[in-house]
């Protein structure tokens, strides 16, 4: 019971962040340029020469998913951008529900916009949940392989998840269940054995020239089993949070929204030449 309560305490702040309840930024509103986030006048520095594009998860959006990680990276000198994708007509705030192939095309257009604004050839991508898997569709089928240097996935479902896991995801987003009656291919595309995942993973998980990091939590109740997020191939770094800090109780939502241990490991993946050890102390950094 004590462990269950501790995990609940870890989840509640994440849920509040994801729903926009403890931030002054209205849900689904564009972050202000003064925050340094989604500032299209930002020019990458020599220390961090590539912009970072954040890709939200299912039922997320460009703001709520990233009120923790975006400022964390901005404070460390990165040009940071985020997009909305996978919108369904008549469904506000809850995105990532449309066909994943179409979402990957939205990501392709957004990456080109960021590259043009920043004057860079390549970007780095950081995604949570579906946002860690969907970019691989962009890389493989929509011309992204030459435009991306690094892909970091926080609890991605690279090899799919069970339908029960997707159903549990709904419970984390009050009001989302009413949209179950609508056509939500973004959910079915993520189920183990889906046609999209079969095409995506055929011939191997990775593409040459791209650096991959997967950061997973063994307490993931959405991507089940959590190891289905791992990738196989060259230049892949699969990480379990609890191997970095055994006390970390983050589940699926928290790993992408509030977990500074995961944030530290993300920063290491974006700049491995200056990586520092990720430990329990990273939670306070």
Number of C-alpha atoms within 10 A of each C-alpha: 6 7 9 10 10 12 16 14 13 20 22 14 17 27 21 16 23 28 24 18 15 14 13 7 15 14 22 19 12 15 20 11 12 8 12 21 23 21 18 17 12 18 17 18 12 7 11 15 18 26 25 27 23 25 30 29 29 24 24 28 27 24 27 26 32 25 21 19 23 25 16 18 19 16 12 11 15 25 27 26 25 27 17 23 28 27 20 20 8 8 13 12 20 23 21 27 26 21 21 27 20 16 22 25 21 17 25 19 12 18 25 17 13 26 18 12 14 21 13 16 16 22 23 22 26 26 26 28 27 29 29 27 29 32 29 21 25 23 21 17 15 17 13 22 19 13 18 22 18 21 26 29 30 30 34 30 31 27 25 27 26 17 17 13 17 20 14 13 19 18 11 19 16 10 10 15 13 10 15 11 7 13 13 17 16 24 21 22 23 28 21 19 14 15 12 18 21 14 12 22 16 8 9 10 17 20 16 10 13 19 19 24 25 26 25 29 25 20 19 20 18 24 33 21 17 22 21 17 26 23 22 13 12 14 15 18 16 18 18 18 25 18 13 17 16 11 11 22 23 28 23 25 28 25 28 29 28 24 22 22 24 29 25 22 25 24 21 17 23 25 14 11 8 10 14 13 11 21 19 17 11 18 16 7 10
